[in-house]
């Protein structure tokens, strides 16, 4: 009795493994499943081109300037956060030191933003 149960369990396991392997091979053949490729090394970061970052800075600065007075606060804060993120990205590309990520929202962040804009302008990128 125990031998028959063991044979049944082995046969079931073999069938499940066969169907799993068949499904994997079918997925590989059809292109719906891909094997993992080598991951990019941490020392090879991917950056956007500086021209694209500068264009985003100008676009976001223009959008911020055009926010009407009655617009929702969330819209202005969202645009400001996006602008700050792109400012930080530009500072990283041009190696301009900053403390934007450490500065809390408010007047201190506004001052740091102005300082970073001046630093980027002196590095050759006018963010306004």
BATOR-381183 format. One record per residue (C-alpha): y, z, x. Coordinates in pm, whole numbers, plus 32768, in hexadecimal, padded with zeros to 4 digits. Layout:
REM BATOR-381183
YZX;...
This chain:
REM BATOR-381183
800080008000;80F4805C8113;809E7F1C81D1;80EB7E4780A0;823F7EF28072;82917EBB81E1;82357D4A81C5;830A7D26808C;84347DCD8138;84137CED826B;83F67BB68194;852D7C1A80CE;85F17C5F820D;85887B1082A0;85F47A588164;87467B08815A;87827ABB82CB;871B794F8299;8808791F8175;892379CA8232;88EF78EC8361;88DA77B88283;8A23781981DB;8ACC784F832C;8A54770283B2;8AC476518275;8C1B76F38291;8C3B768D83FD;8BD2752983AB;8CC5750A8285;8DE275B4833F;8E0E76D6824F;8D9C77D28354;8E1D77DF84B7;8D9E78A085DE;8E9479898685;8F5078F087A3;8FDF79A588CC;91097A778872;92567A3E8914;929A7B338A2B;93A47C3A89F4;94687BC88B25;94977A6C8A8D;95817AB28968;95E779938889;975D7975884F;982378918770;991177A48822;9A6B78308860;9B0A7711879E;9A4777728667;9AA578E2868D;9C14788286B7;9C0577A68582;9B6C78C684BB;9C7E79B08534;9D8E78C384C6;9CE6787F8378;9CB879F1832B;9E1C7A44839A;9E9E793682B0;9DCA79BA8190;9E447B1D81D0;9FAC7AA981C9;9F7579FD8079;9ED77B257FC2;9FB77B607E93;A0487CB57E48;9F757CE97D0E;9E2B7C8C7DB2;9D0F7D897DAE;9D0C7E787ED6;9BA17E1B7F1E;9C087CB27F60;9D0F7D16805F;9C287E138107;9B107D138118;9BF17C0F81B8;9C7B7D1482A8;9B1B7D81830C;9AB47C178346;9BEE7BDC8417;9BA87D1584E4;9A417CA58523;9AB47B5385A2;9BC17BFC8677;9AB37CD0871A;99DD7B998751;9B017AE587F7;9B487C1488D0;99DF7C158944;99EC7AA38999;9B317AC78A5D;9AD07C1B8AED;9C037CCB8A5F;9BCF7E458A4F;9BFB7EE388F8;9BA680118823;9B9E7F6686CD;9A397FCE8682;9A86813B86CD;9BD281528617;9BC881CA84AC;9C7E810E8399;9DEE815E8371;9F248151844A;9E5E8189858B;9D8780588541;9EBD7F8A84ED;9F507FE9863F;9E0C7F9286F2;9DFE7E478637;9F5F7DF186AB;9F087E568810;9DCF7D7F8808;9E917C57877B;9F8A7C788899;9E6D7C8E8994;9DCC7B558908;9F1C7AA0890D;9F4A7AFB8A7D;9DE87A798ABF;9E4A792A8A28;9DDA794C88BE;9EE5797E87B6;9E2F7A17868B;9F5379F08599;
